[in-house]
Amino acid sequence: MTTIRKIGLLAASAAAFSLLLAAAPAQAASSYVALGDSYSSGTGTRSYINDGTSCLRSTKAYPSLIAAAKGYTLNFRACSGAKIADVTNTQLSALSSSTTHVSISIGGNDAGFADVLTECALPGWASNCNGKIDGAQNYINNVLPGALNTLYTSIRSKAPNAKVVIVGYPRIFQGEDCNAFTWFSPAEETRLNQMADLINSKTSAAAGAKGFSFANPTSRFIGHAVCDDVEWLNGLSNPIEESYHPNVAGHASGYVPTVSTPLTGSALKVNATTLQRAAASSERLAAQQRTYAAADSSIQPEVVGVPDLNSARVKAAAARAGVDLSSRASIDGADRTWSARQAAEHAAATR
């Protein structure tokens, strides 16, 4: 075969291959919409996009990291403080028939978790921690399932072709309180962890009923709770809105592999390239979310309060309990006594 003929055949083959490529349908880009509350927005990572809102969205949060690792186009609607009604009213409009992936964590704010933590952080002689937890559990058992069913029905209706992953909450405590200005007893921490487990149980059941996947972070966060040697969850923090939320490591090492497994089919590991790609998306995400800023302004942040021993309520409680507020030993000694009494009363009531 002559050289000229070989060249001609190669050229013809190349042309034919080009025609085949042109005729092949292009693969649609994956469209990922991240819905939900502060555990999805990235509150706690201390670095947020400048989108003109108080949503505290971070490129270090698991939705941004997963999108960066997989090359998904992310619409980052999750917002700090969001409740179920907020998702319905301000976030679901981002969904469409072309949405391919959806993740959402929701329910903690509806159950009043920030208010419960605020109450339980007080010394035992000044708080009604058990009463607050009882009220939250009543909501989780009797109201949350129906609200989630309605929300999940709307998600499926608006994103009929999407892979939907419902994301749970970790246990925050491990039996120790190392923060100087909070008084969580071991019994209270146990009940707070049980509250997180209960939300996960009800959420998982509602997700399964709709054919959605559930990503449970509980086991992955064991050994990384507040006051553990390697914390993936912040304790009482400054600024206060960072408190009791996953930090950078919590998202990268806790939530990313937990959520990516059902969402993408594999457990992703965050590396330097993923971090760089996520950081590079900051301006695009900020510009995108500014278009929703007016809607997001209706969402009220849910923030844990710092125990105030100078409030009228606490001063009155101290007087009743015989506590000297000028003495830390008096405050702490009475706290141990009252916390033990409250734990015993709860145990007796639940026998």
C-alpha positions as CSV (number, residue, x, y, z in Angstrom):
1,M,0.0,0.0,0.0
2,T,1.4,3.4,-1.0
3,T,2.0,6.1,1.6
4,I,-0.5,8.4,-0.2
5,R,-3.2,5.7,0.0
6,K,-2.4,5.1,3.7
7,I,-2.8,8.8,4.4
8,G,-6.1,8.8,2.6
9,L,-7.5,5.9,4.5
10,L,-6.4,7.4,7.8
11,A,-8.0,10.7,6.9
12,A,-11.2,9.0,5.9
13,S,-11.2,7.0,9.2
14,A,-10.7,10.1,11.2
15,A,-13.5,11.9,9.4
16,A,-15.9,8.9,10.0
17,F,-14.9,8.8,13.7
18,S,-15.6,12.6,14.0
19,L,-19.0,12.0,12.5
20,L,-19.8,9.3,15.0
21,L,-18.8,11.5,17.9
22,A,-21.0,14.3,16.5
23,A,-23.9,12.0,16.2
24,A,-23.5,10.5,19.7
25,P,-25.8,12.2,22.3
26,A,-23.9,14.4,24.8
27,Q,-24.0,13.3,28.4
28,A,-26.0,15.8,30.5
29,A,-24.1,17.5,33.3
30,S,-25.1,16.3,36.8
31,S,-27.3,18.9,38.5
32,Y,-27.0,18.7,42.3
33,V,-29.3,20.7,44.6
34,A,-28.3,20.8,48.3
35,L,-31.3,21.6,50.5
36,G,-31.7,21.9,54.2
37,D,-30.4,23.6,57.4
38,S,-27.1,24.6,59.0
39,Y,-25.7,21.0,59.1
40,S,-25.8,21.1,55.3
41,S,-24.9,24.7,54.7
42,G,-21.6,24.4,56.5
43,T,-22.2,26.4,59.7
44,G,-19.4,25.6,62.0
45,T,-16.6,25.7,59.4
46,R,-15.8,29.4,60.1
47,S,-15.5,30.2,56.4
48,Y,-18.5,31.3,54.3
49,I,-19.3,32.6,50.9
50,N,-20.2,36.2,50.5
51,D,-23.8,35.8,49.1
52,G,-25.5,38.6,51.0
53,T,-27.4,36.3,53.3
54,S,-27.1,34.9,56.9
55,C,-27.3,31.3,55.6
56,L,-23.6,30.6,56.5
57,R,-22.9,28.6,53.3
58,S,-19.3,27.2,53.1
59,T,-17.3,25.7,50.3
60,K,-15.9,23.5,53.0
61,A,-19.3,21.9,53.6
62,Y,-20.1,18.5,52.3
63,P,-22.3,19.6,49.4
64,S,-19.6,21.8,47.9
65,L,-16.9,19.1,48.5
66,I,-19.0,16.3,46.9
67,A,-19.8,18.6,43.9
68,A,-16.1,19.5,43.5
69,A,-15.0,15.9,43.6
70,K,-17.6,14.6,41.1
71,G,-17.8,17.6,38.8
72,Y,-21.5,18.2,39.6
73,T,-23.1,21.6,39.1
74,L,-24.2,22.7,42.5
75,N,-27.1,24.9,43.5
76,F,-26.4,25.4,47.2
77,R,-29.7,26.3,48.8
78,A,-29.2,24.9,52.3
79,C,-29.4,27.7,54.9
80,S,-28.6,28.1,58.6
81,G,-31.8,28.2,60.6
82,A,-34.0,26.6,58.0
83,K,-37.1,24.6,59.1
84,I,-39.3,22.4,57.0
85,A,-41.6,25.4,56.0
86,D,-38.5,27.3,54.9
87,V,-37.4,24.5,52.7
88,T,-40.8,24.4,51.1
89,N,-41.1,28.2,50.7
90,T,-37.6,29.2,49.7
91,Q,-35.6,26.2,48.5
92,L,-37.8,23.8,46.5
93,S,-38.0,26.2,43.6
94,A,-34.4,25.2,42.7
95,L,-35.6,21.7,41.8
96,S,-36.7,20.6,38.4
97,S,-37.0,17.5,36.2
98,S,-33.4,18.0,35.1
99,T,-32.1,17.8,38.7
100,T,-30.1,14.6,39.1
101,H,-29.0,14.7,42.7
102,V,-30.6,16.1,45.9
103,S,-29.4,16.0,49.5
104,I,-31.2,17.5,52.6
105,S,-30.8,17.6,56.3
106,I,-33.9,19.0,58.1
107,G,-35.9,18.6,61.3
108,G,-33.5,19.7,64.0
109,N,-34.7,23.3,64.0
110,D,-38.3,22.2,63.9
111,A,-37.7,20.2,67.0
112,G,-36.2,23.2,68.7
113,F,-32.8,21.6,69.2
114,A,-31.0,25.0,69.8
115,D,-33.5,25.9,72.5
116,V,-33.1,22.5,74.1
117,L,-29.3,22.9,74.2
118,T,-29.6,26.4,75.6
119,E,-31.7,25.2,78.4
120,C,-29.6,22.1,79.2
121,A,-26.4,24.1,79.2
122,L,-27.5,25.9,82.4
123,P,-26.6,24.5,85.8
124,G,-29.1,21.9,86.9
125,W,-30.5,24.0,89.7
126,A,-31.5,26.7,87.1
127,S,-32.7,24.6,84.2
128,N,-35.6,22.3,83.1
129,C,-33.5,20.2,80.7
130,N,-35.7,17.1,81.0
131,G,-38.8,19.1,80.3
132,K,-37.3,20.7,77.2
133,I,-36.2,17.3,75.9
134,D,-39.6,15.8,76.6
135,G,-41.3,18.6,74.5
136,A,-38.9,18.1,71.6
137,Q,-39.4,14.3,71.7
138,N,-43.2,14.8,71.6
139,Y,-42.8,16.9,68.5
140,I,-40.4,14.4,66.9
141,N,-42.7,11.4,67.6
142,N,-46.1,13.0,66.7
143,V,-45.6,15.9,64.3
144,L,-42.3,15.5,62.5
145,P,-43.2,12.3,60.5
146,G,-46.2,13.9,58.9
147,A,-44.3,17.1,58.1
148,L,-41.5,15.1,56.5
149,N,-43.9,13.0,54.4
150,T,-45.4,16.2,52.9
151,L,-42.0,17.7,52.2
152,Y,-40.6,14.5,50.7
153,T,-43.6,14.2,48.5
154,S,-43.0,17.7,47.2
155,I,-39.3,17.0,46.6
156,R,-40.1,13.9,44.5
157,S,-42.8,15.8,42.6
158,K,-40.4,18.7,41.7
159,A,-37.4,16.4,41.0
160,P,-38.9,13.2,39.6
161,N,-35.6,12.0,38.1
162,A,-33.2,12.8,41.0
163,K,-31.3,10.6,43.4
164,V,-32.5,11.9,46.8
165,V,-30.5,11.4,49.9
166,I,-31.8,12.4,53.3
167,V,-29.1,13.3,55.8
168,G,-29.2,12.7,59.5
169,Y,-27.5,14.2,62.6
170,P,-24.6,13.0,64.6
171,R,-24.6,12.6,68.4
172,I,-23.0,15.8,69.8
173,F,-21.7,14.5,73.1
174,Q,-19.8,11.6,74.5
175,G,-20.4,12.0,78.3
176,E,-18.0,14.8,79.1
177,D,-18.4,18.6,79.2
178,C,-15.1,20.4,79.0
179,N,-16.5,23.8,78.2
180,A,-16.0,26.3,81.1
181,F,-19.4,28.1,80.6
182,T,-21.8,25.1,80.1
183,W,-23.1,22.6,82.6
184,F,-24.2,19.5,80.6
185,S,-24.4,16.5,82.9
186,P,-23.6,13.0,81.6
187,A,-27.3,12.1,82.0
188,E,-28.4,15.1,80.0
189,E,-25.8,14.4,77.3
190,T,-27.2,10.8,77.0
191,R,-30.7,12.2,76.6
192,L,-29.6,14.7,74.0
193,N,-27.9,12.0,72.0
194,Q,-31.0,9.9,72.2
195,M,-32.9,12.9,70.8
196,A,-30.6,12.9,67.8
197,D,-31.1,9.2,67.4
198,L,-34.9,9.6,67.5
199,I,-34.8,12.3,64.8
200,N,-32.7,10.0,62.7
201,S,-35.0,7.1,63.2
202,K,-38.1,9.0,62.2
203,T,-36.3,10.7,59.3
204,S,-35.0,7.4,58.0
205,A,-38.5,5.8,58.2
206,A,-40.0,8.7,56.3
207,A,-37.2,8.6,53.7
208,G,-37.6,4.9,53.1
209,A,-41.3,5.3,52.6
210,K,-40.6,7.5,49.6
211,G,-37.8,5.4,48.2
212,F,-35.1,7.9,49.3
213,S,-31.8,6.9,50.7
214,F,-30.8,7.8,54.3
215,A,-27.3,8.8,55.2
216,N,-26.7,8.3,59.0
217,P,-23.5,9.9,60.3
218,T,-23.8,8.5,63.8
219,S,-21.2,5.8,63.6
220,R,-18.6,7.8,61.7
221,F,-18.7,10.6,64.4
222,I,-18.1,8.2,67.3
223,G,-14.9,9.3,68.9
224,H,-15.2,12.8,67.4
225,A,-17.9,14.4,69.6
226,V,-17.6,17.6,71.6
227,C,-14.7,17.3,74.0
228,D,-13.2,14.2,72.3
229,D,-9.5,14.3,71.6
230,V,-10.2,15.0,67.9
231,E,-13.4,17.0,67.7
232,W,-15.4,17.0,64.5
233,L,-18.1,19.0,66.3
234,N,-17.6,22.4,67.9
235,G,-18.5,22.9,71.5
236,L,-19.6,26.3,72.8
237,S,-17.8,28.7,70.4
238,N,-17.1,32.3,69.6
239,P,-18.9,33.4,67.5
240,I,-21.8,31.6,69.1
241,E,-23.4,30.4,65.8
242,E,-20.5,28.1,65.3
243,S,-21.5,26.1,68.4
244,Y,-22.5,22.5,68.2
245,H,-22.0,22.2,64.5
246,P,-19.6,20.1,62.4
247,N,-16.3,21.8,61.8
248,V,-14.1,21.5,58.7
249,A,-13.0,17.9,59.6
250,G,-16.5,17.0,60.5
251,H,-17.6,17.8,56.9
252,A,-14.6,16.4,55.1
253,S,-14.1,13.2,57.1
254,G,-17.5,12.7,58.6
255,Y,-20.2,13.9,56.2
256,V,-18.5,13.6,52.8
257,P,-18.0,9.8,52.9
258,T,-21.4,9.3,54.7
259,V,-23.4,11.2,52.1
260,S,-21.4,10.5,49.0
261,T,-21.9,6.7,49.3
262,P,-25.7,6.8,48.6
263,L,-25.6,10.0,46.6
264,T,-22.8,9.0,44.1
265,G,-22.3,5.3,44.6
266,S,-18.9,5.5,46.2
267,A,-17.4,6.8,49.4
268,L,-15.4,9.9,48.5
269,K,-12.2,11.0,50.2
270,V,-11.4,14.7,50.3
271,N,-8.0,15.6,48.9
272,A,-6.1,18.8,48.1
273,T,-7.5,18.9,44.6
274,T,-11.1,18.6,45.9
275,L,-10.5,21.4,48.4
276,Q,-9.0,23.6,45.6
277,R,-11.9,23.0,43.3
278,A,-14.4,23.7,46.0
279,A,-12.7,26.9,47.0
280,A,-12.6,28.0,43.4
281,S,-16.4,27.7,43.2
282,S,-16.9,30.3,45.9
283,E,-17.6,33.3,43.6
284,R,-19.9,31.3,41.3
285,L,-21.9,30.0,44.3
286,A,-22.1,33.5,45.9
287,A,-23.4,35.1,42.7
288,Q,-25.9,32.3,42.3
289,Q,-27.2,32.5,45.8
290,R,-27.5,36.3,45.8
291,T,-30.4,35.8,43.4
292,Y,-32.3,34.1,46.2
293,A,-31.2,36.5,49.0
294,A,-34.6,38.2,49.3
295,A,-36.2,34.8,49.9
296,D,-33.5,33.7,52.3
297,S,-34.0,36.8,54.4
298,S,-37.2,35.2,55.8
299,I,-35.2,32.4,57.4
300,Q,-34.4,33.1,61.1
301,P,-31.1,31.8,62.4
302,E,-31.4,29.3,65.3
303,V,-28.6,30.1,67.7
304,V,-27.7,28.4,71.0
305,G,-27.6,30.9,73.9
306,V,-24.7,31.3,76.3
307,P,-25.7,30.5,79.9
308,D,-26.4,33.8,81.6
309,L,-25.9,33.6,85.3
310,N,-26.8,37.2,85.7
311,S,-30.4,36.9,84.4
312,A,-33.3,37.5,86.7
313,R,-34.5,33.9,86.2
314,V,-31.1,32.4,87.2
315,K,-30.7,34.7,90.1
316,A,-34.1,33.7,91.4
317,A,-33.2,30.0,90.9
318,A,-29.9,30.5,92.7
319,A,-31.7,32.0,95.7
320,R,-34.1,29.1,95.9
321,A,-31.2,26.6,95.7
322,G,-29.0,28.4,98.1
323,V,-26.3,29.0,95.5
324,D,-23.7,31.7,95.9
325,L,-23.3,33.1,92.3
326,S,-20.0,34.7,93.3
327,S,-18.5,31.2,94.0
328,R,-17.8,28.8,91.2
329,A,-17.5,26.0,93.8
330,S,-21.0,26.8,95.0
331,I,-22.4,26.9,91.4
332,D,-20.8,23.6,90.4
333,G,-21.5,21.8,93.7
334,A,-25.2,22.6,93.5
335,D,-25.2,21.6,89.8
336,R,-23.9,18.1,90.6
337,T,-26.5,17.7,93.3
338,W,-29.4,18.9,91.3
339,S,-28.3,17.1,88.1
340,A,-28.1,13.8,90.0
341,R,-31.6,14.4,91.5
342,Q,-33.1,15.2,88.1
343,A,-31.5,12.1,86.5
344,A,-32.9,9.9,89.2
345,E,-36.4,11.5,88.8
346,H,-36.3,10.9,85.0
347,A,-35.2,7.3,85.5
348,A,-38.0,6.7,88.0
349,A,-40.6,8.3,85.7
350,T,-39.6,6.1,82.7
351,R,-39.5,2.8,84.5
